[in-house]
Amino acid sequence: MPQITLIRHGQANTTATDEAGYDNLSDLGRQQARWLGQYMRDHGQEFDKIYAGSLNRQQQTAQEWGAPEIICDERLNEFSYYDISTAMHAEFDLPRPTNRDEFIAHMPLVFSAWQDGHLTGDFETFHDFQQRVEDALLEIASRGERAAVFTSGGVIGMAIRITMGLDTGTFTRLMLSIHNSSVHNLLRLGANLSLTGFNAIPHLAHPDRHHAQTYI
């Protein structure tokens, strides 16, 4: 049956303050991708097609993983978090998060404001983001192939929101739990997609690699 394996990019530039600055893998992010590729090859996991968004971190992850050929689809790109967050601060004069706990509390506020249309700026609407993710995944699934898709946490979170009917608060909390280089599986059942695997990191399970289990 047609199956889509979603793979989040490896760790990117965690010190960035804008979209461009974030969009390259760290040395650890490259290693995470190489470990995942080796694990999948060792366990006979094969794919008919490899897809990735056009962002550097997505393309770099696919390359380090060992993809022989990559089909680029910009619909698999991440939403513009830094731009949306900047609009949130401008609109509501909220302090920016300075640690993970503050970030976890901050994200649902940003997504709720974005979804409800309270933010203005040069970025797509929440609805448009959801629609392009759904369109891309359903189109890939319609081809009846085993597809690996290298993308980002927001796209993966949105895919799960679509398949599971999650509300915005649950969606944002789930998105924050997604590991770098993690694996998620979707199966096409009839006209819809069903979630069959979430947030797997078997390539980082050995104690020697626990340090590489990162979220940001």
N, C-alpha and C positions, 0 to 999 in steps of 0.2 A: 504494500500500500504506500502511496506517496507520503513521505515524511520530510519535515523540515527540521534541521538541527541548527538552532540559533547559538552563536558563539559571541560572547561579549569580548571586546578588544582587551588587550593586556593593559596593565597600569600605564597611564599617560603622565604628563607633566603635572604633578600634584601641587606645584607652587604657582601655577598660572593664575592670572586674574582676568583673562579674556579668552575668547574662543580660539583665536590663532595661537596663543601661547600654550594652550592645553593640548593642541592637536598633534602631538608626537609621542611615541612610546618612550618610556624610560628604559634603562637597561634591564631592569627587572621585568617590565612588560614584554620585552622581546624574549626573555628567557621563559616566561610563562607560556607564550605562544609556541615556542620550540618544544617545551615539555609536553604540551597538549598534543601537538602534531605527532610526536614520537609515541605517546600513549595510544593514540587512535590507530596508528599504523601497527603497533605491536598487538593490538586487539582486533585487527581485521576490520576496522570501521572504514568503509569506502563510500564514496559519493559520486553521483553521476555529474553533478555540476557544483561549482563553487561560486557563490555570490558575495559581494561586499558593497558597502556604501563607498562614496568617493572620498571620505575624510581620510587624512593621513593615517591616523591611528587604526582605522579599520583595515585599510589596505596593507599597512605594515604588519598587522597581526596575521592576516591571511598569508602574506609572503613568508614571515618567520615560521608559521605553521607548516609551510611546505606546499602551498597550493600551486600546481603546475600552470593553471590558467584561471583567471578571475573575471567573472562577469560583473561589471560595475553598474550599480543601480542606485541613483541618488535618493530614491525613496527610502532607502535603508539608512540614510544619514540621521544623526542625532538632532533633536530640537536645539534651538539656540539658548541654552540655559543662561549664559552670562548676560545676554541681551534682555531676556525676559526678567531675570533677577534685577538688573539695573532699572528696568521700567517699574518694577515693584517698589524699589527703594525710592525712586523719584515720585511715585504716586502717593505712597503712604508714609514716607520718611521713617522706614524701619531700619534698625541697625543691621549691619551685615553679620552673618555668623562667623565666629572666629575659631570654633572647634567642632568636632563631629556631633556632639550632643545638641549644640545650637543649630547646626545644619539640619539635623533630623527634625527638629521642631519647626525650622524655617521652610522646608520644602513643601509641606502640605498647604501652607499659606500662599506660597507662590503659585502652586498649581490651581488652587481654588480660584484665585484672582484671575489667572490666565484663562481657565475654563469659562468663568462667568463673564468674560469680556471686559474686565475692569482695567486692563493694561493696554497701553498704546505704544506702538513703535514699529520698526521695520523688521517684523518677524511674523511668521505664520500664526494663524489662530490655532487654538487647541483642537477644534473640530477638523481643521485641515491636516494637522499632524496625525490625528487618529485615522482619518480617511486614507491618507497616503500609505500608512503602515499596513492597514487592512488590505488595500488594493494590491500592494506589492506582494504580500504573503499569499493571498488567494491566487494571484496570477502565477507565482512560483509553484504553488501546490497543484494548480490545474495542469501542469506539464507532466505530472505523474512520475516524477523523478525523486531520487534520494538527493536532497539538496543541503549543502552546508552554507549558512548565511552568517557572515562576519559583520557585526553591527555594534550597537551601543546599548547601555542599560535602559535608557528611556524608550527605545524602540522595543526591546525585549519586554519591559514592563507594560508597554501599550499593547503588545501582542497578547500578553496574558490577561490584561484588562478586557480585551475584546473577546477572548475565548471563554473567560470565566465570568464576565459581566460585573467586574469589580467597580465599586464606587471610587471617587477620587482619593479619599483618605487612605483606603486600603491599597490602592494602586501606588501611591507615592511611598508608603511604608515598604511595600514589596520591592519597589524599584531600588530603594536604599540598601536592600539586603543582597543585591546581586553582586557576586564576586567578579573581579577581573578574570578574564579567560574562562569563565564558567560556560557550561553547556546546558541547553534547554531544548526539549523536543516537542514538536507539534505534529499531529497526525491528522490527515484529512479524512473526515467521516461525512460522507454525502457532500453537501455544499458548504460545510463549515469545518473549522479547525478545532481540534481538541488537544489540551495540554496533557502530555504523557511523561514529561520529565522536567525538573526545575533545578537550576543552580548547582549542577554537578561539577565537582572539581577533583576527580579521581587522580589526576596527574599531580596534584598538590597534597595528596593524602599522607605520604610518608612523613614521619617526624622531621626529617632533614629539610622538608620543604614547607613546613608550617609557616615560616616567616614570609612566604610568598603568597599567603592567602589574604589578598588585599581587596578593598572595596573602592578606593579612590586612588 
